[in-house]
């Protein structure tokens, strides 16, 4: 994404400019953070939370990651923000990203535990792609090592936005997904 796209997708304050990318060694507390976040989200949304998955690097034992839990949430219609955002805001989540041109994705940020809550509609191919990627890294040492090495190299670069760092990993992610049969 270029700067204009990043700013257009932002809700509220613009995203902070360059912050150092800090990767921590895998921490066994991360699955507990996810369990707490999942219980909070399911408690707030009830049956409206159609699916809640731990994705991203913190979901892969042994993989270094930013100490921030990525969670995919599937709701009936991400565009109907009134049906889920106020309940999540009551938990302390803040709507930060709205991407109508990318699977109607929404992102809310939580602090306790630290969470990026990605909200997608049912049947979204990105939800399955993230699970396939997670599962590949959990079961394939070579791809997990390649991904970690790539992340560490990219974390040394100064990025204007964290999204730029995420985008820079795209080619390696595509290669790993291809080997997993998902491309």
C-alpha positions in Angstrom: 0.0 0.0 0.0 1.2 3.5 -0.7 0.9 6.4 1.8 -2.3 7.6 0.2 -4.0 4.1 0.5 -2.7 3.7 4.1 -4.2 7.1 5.1 -7.4 6.5 3.3 -8.0 3.2 5.1 -7.2 4.7 8.5 -10.0 5.5 10.9 -9.5 8.2 13.5 -5.9 9.4 13.9 -3.4 8.6 11.1 -1.2 5.6 11.9 2.0 6.5 13.6 5.0 7.0 11.4 8.1 5.0 11.8 8.2 3.0 14.9 10.9 0.5 15.3 9.8 -3.1 14.4 10.5 -5.1 17.6 10.5 -8.8 17.2 10.4 -10.9 20.4 11.4 -14.5 20.8 8.3 -16.8 20.9 6.6 -16.5 24.2 4.3 -19.3 25.5 2.0 -16.7 27.0 0.8 -15.7 23.5 -1.7 -18.6 23.2 -3.1 -17.5 26.6 -3.4 -13.9 25.4 -5.4 -15.3 22.4 -7.6 -17.4 24.7 -8.3 -14.3 26.8 -9.1 -12.2 23.7 -11.3 -14.9 22.2 -13.3 -15.2 25.4 -13.7 -11.5 25.5 -14.8 -11.2 21.9 -17.2 -14.2 22.1 -18.6 -12.9 25.4 -19.3 -9.5 23.9 -20.6 -10.7 20.5 -22.2 -14.0 21.3 -23.4 -15.9 18.2 -22.5 -12.9 16.1 -18.9 -14.1 16.3 -19.1 -16.7 13.6 -15.4 -17.6 13.7 -12.5 -16.5 15.9 -9.0 -17.7 14.9 -5.5 -17.1 16.2 -3.3 -16.2 13.2 -0.1 -14.4 12.5 3.3 -15.1 13.9 2.3 -15.3 17.6 0.2 -18.4 16.6 3.3 -20.3 15.5 5.3 -21.9 18.4 9.0 -21.1 18.0 8.5 -18.2 15.7 9.7 -14.7 16.7 7.0 -12.1 16.4 5.9 -8.6 17.4 4.2 -9.2 20.8 0.8 -8.4 19.4 -1.8 -11.1 18.8 -3.5 -11.2 15.4 -7.0 -12.5 15.6 -9.4 -13.1 12.7 -13.0 -12.5 13.5 -15.8 -13.5 11.0 -19.1 -11.6 11.4 -22.2 -11.7 9.1 -21.5 -8.4 7.5 -18.4 -6.3 8.3 -20.1 -3.2 6.7 -22.8 -3.3 9.5 -20.3 -1.9 12.0 -23.2 -1.0 14.4 -23.8 -4.7 14.9 -20.3 -5.4 16.4 -18.1 -2.3 16.8 -19.9 -0.8 19.8 -19.7 -4.1 21.7 -16.0 -4.4 21.0 -15.4 -0.7 21.9 -17.0 -1.5 25.3 -14.1 -4.0 25.7 -11.5 -1.3 24.9 -11.1 -2.0 21.2 -10.7 0.9 18.8 -11.6 0.8 15.1 -8.4 1.8 13.3 -8.8 0.5 9.7 -11.6 0.2 7.2 -10.8 -1.3 3.8 -13.9 -1.7 1.7 -11.8 -2.6 -1.4 -10.0 -5.5 0.4 -12.6 -8.1 1.5 -14.5 -5.4 3.4 -11.8 -5.8 6.1 -11.9 -3.9 9.3 -9.2 -3.8 12.0 -9.7 -3.0 15.6 -6.9 -2.6 18.1 -7.1 -3.9 21.6 -4.7 -3.3 24.5 -5.5 -5.9 27.1 -4.2 -8.2 25.7 -2.5 -6.4 22.8 -4.5 -7.5 19.8 -5.0 -6.7 16.1 -8.6 -7.9 15.5 -9.1 -8.4 11.8 -12.8 -8.6 10.9 -13.9 -10.4 7.7 -17.2 -11.5 6.2 -18.2 -15.2 5.9 -16.5 -17.1 3.1 -13.6 -14.6 2.8 -10.7 -16.3 1.1 -8.2 -14.3 3.2 -9.4 -16.0 6.3 -8.6 -19.4 4.9 -5.3 -18.1 3.4 -4.1 -16.9 6.8 -5.0 -20.3 8.4 -3.2 -22.2 5.7 -0.1 -20.0 6.1 -0.2 -20.4 9.9 -0.5 -24.2 9.6 2.3 -24.4 7.1 4.6 -22.5 9.4 3.6 -24.7 12.3 4.5 -27.9 10.4 7.3 -26.9 8.0 10.6 -26.0 9.7 12.3 -24.7 6.5 9.4 -22.3 5.7 9.2 -21.2 9.3 12.9 -20.5 9.3 12.7 -18.7 6.0 9.9 -16.5 7.2 11.6 -15.6 10.5 14.9 -14.8 8.7 12.9 -12.5 6.3 11.1 -10.8 9.2 14.4 -10.2 11.0 16.1 -8.7 7.9 13.1 -6.5 7.2 12.9 -5.4 10.9 16.3 -3.8 10.4 15.0 -1.4 7.8 13.4 1.9 8.6 9.8 1.9 7.4 7.4 4.9 7.4 4.5 2.7 8.5 4.2 -0.8 10.0 2.1 -1.6 6.9 5.1 -1.1 4.7 7.0 -3.7 6.7 4.0 -6.1 6.4 3.8 -5.5 2.6 7.5 -6.1 2.2 7.0 -9.7 3.4 4.4 -10.4 0.7 6.7 -12.2 -1.8 8.0 -14.6 0.8 4.4 -15.2 2.1 3.3 -15.9 -1.5 6.1 -18.4 -2.0 5.2 -20.2 1.2 1.5 -20.3 0.3 2.4 -21.7 -3.1 4.4 -24.5 -1.5 1.3 -25.1 0.8 -0.8 -25.4 -2.3 -2.9 -22.3 -1.5 -1.9 -20.1 -4.5 
